[in-house]
Amino acid sequence: MNTFRKWAWAYTALFLGVVALGYIPGFTDKDGNLFGLFRIELKDDILHLGSAIWAAMAAWRSEWASRFYFRFFGSVYFLDGILGFLFGQAILDGGLFLFGITSRDLLGNLPANIPHLIIGGLAVWVGFVFCPKLAQP
């Protein structure tokens, strides 16, 4: 199994873990906020579960599918984090389309968008920088 596919299996586990965290007592506060910072709703769980399933299918299928996952998924996820940070709403959950630009303070935007920037940025790095270097002779 090559490096792309191993990374895709790791992302599968990551997203399954993200979904599971919301259902483990102690990780959410009395208001349902994960780590007391932000609310994870059913639509978020569905998106995270879909990301896990896509990563698993890519890892199982082929190196090409895994590379495509990291390049496409990473780009979209990273863009989602940027838009959420800049506009208070993101695109993957439909917030920007449903609610438009909302004003939030910097601290309100950070907890919800930093994970998207890190996970998306790492995926972009894996897809475009790290793994292609491994393929070179």
C-alpha positions, -999 to +999 in steps of 0.1 A: +000+000+000+015+033-010+017+065+010-014+082-006-036+053+004-021+052+039-029+089+043-064+084+030-069+056+057-056+081+083-082+107+071-109+081+073-100+075+110-097+112+116-132+120+104-148+090+121-131+103+153-145+138+147-180+123+144-176+101+174-164+129+196-197+146+196-214+115+211-189+108+238-199+123+272-174+149+284-165+163+251-196+185+248-209+210+273-245+214+285-254+234+254-240+207+231-209+227+221-179+204+212-151+213+237-173+241+248-163+261+216-187+254+188-219+234+180-217+204+158-251+198+143-264+167+124-255+183+090-219+187+103-218+150+113-232+140+079-205+161+061-178+146+083-191+111+079-193+116+041-156+128+042-147+097+060-165+074+036-150+092+006-115+089+021-121+052+028-133+045-007-103+064-022-079+044+000-095+011-009-098+019-046-064+031-058-034+055-055-050+077-082-083+080-062-064+088-030-044+115-047-076+130-062-092+129-028-064+149-012-061+174-041-099+181-045-111+175-009-081+195+005-087+224-018-124+226-010-120+221+027-092+247+030-113+271+010-142+264+033-120+274+063-109+306+046-145+316+037-157+308+072-130+328+087-135+358+065-173+359+062-185+342+094-202+315+073-188+287+052-199+269+020-199+232+029-227+235+054-245+260+032-242+288+057-229+314+033-257+306+009-284+305+035-274+333+058-249+354+037-220+372+053-224+375+091-203+396+114-184+376+140-155+385+162-121+370+155-124+346+185-158+335+173-144+325+139-112+308+150-125+277+168-148+267+139-124+274+111-089+265+123-096+228+121-108+232+085-077+252+076-054+226+092-071+195+079-076+211+044-041+226+043-026+193+053-046+175+026-034+200+000+001+195+011-002+157+009-018+158-025+003+184-042+037+185-024+045+156-002+033+125-021+044+137-056+079+140-042+078+104-032+069+094-067+099+110-083+130+089-089 
